């Protein structure tokens, strides 16, 4: 059942991904008047922050391997002492 509530929405099509067809943004009540360009800029910024690049994944993997190596070395030293 739909009640008499009106919301402002932005629907962005995403042809670059195979997983998602579109992103839907619902504006907060009382949002000050802004231009369409400002709304699209903010939506693109939000979408861009959620994207993980391959370089970010590799740096996370390197940090995890480094942490595992340090843990192994500390365990080995404590076992030998």
VENHU-V807375 format. One record per run of one state. SS is the DSSP state (helix for helix, strand for strand, loop for the rest). FROM is the first residue (numbers start at 1). TO is the last residue. Records with the same first field share a line. If there is no record, write none. Layout:
BEGIN
SS = FROM-TO / FROM-TO
END
This chain:
BEGIN
loop = 1-8 / 14-21 / 27-35 / 50-53 / 81-81
strand = 9-13 / 22-26
helix = 36-49 / 54-80
END
